Amino acid sequence: MVVALGLTDVTLVGHDMGGMVAYSYLREHDLRQAVIMDVVIPGVPPWEQVLANPYIWHFAFHSIPGLPETLVAGRQFEYFGFFFENLATVPIEHAARLDYARAYDDPRALSAGFDFYRAFAADAVANAGPREVSAPLLYLRGDAEHGDIDAYAQGFQDNGIENVSTAIIGGSGHFAPDEAPRAVWDLIESVLR
């Protein structure tokens, strides 16, 4: 789409799974820069350490063919609510929760969401190993997220991203764009200037 639209000065921003997409795009295509938030990238340290964390149980569960669809279908609001309750420091508004749950009402949408997890093993292989990238990467994390932000930055650098900077989003957990939208935007805007 970037090529089709003739865009030449692109900053790609991605949160969680969108961050994984932004990282892959950054490695394969020319970008002005990328902003990635609240995510570990398959194949990029500290990927293996994150997978070993028992609180990340859902990565394995979501990758099982068919099972999560069977158990979650019709219960998206409650299931996603578990993550909103446990990974956010600022409550996610009820209306937003309903919107997120409704987005997966169609069984195909629910399967497509779980398919992201099913692709992690292949993504880890594709992302592993250095590839020189000179475009800047800003990595953002909520201050209540688990893990050392410096380990994430080092993983990006070890994988060939030459210009990595980081910032912590105060007063937020995993869902920083919902929890602290102004702070997130201010950080994104700071790299757009």
Secondary structure, DSSP 8 states (H G I E B T S, - for coil): -TTTTT--S-EEEEETHHHHHHHHHHHHS--SEEEEES---TTSTTHHHHHT-GGGHHHHHHHSSSHHHHHHTT-HHHHHHHHHHHH-SS---HHHHHHHHHTT-SHHHHHHHHHHHHTHHHHHHHH-S---B-S-EEEEEETTSSS-HHHHHHHHHHTTBS-EEEEEETT--TTHHHH-HHHHHHHHHHHH-
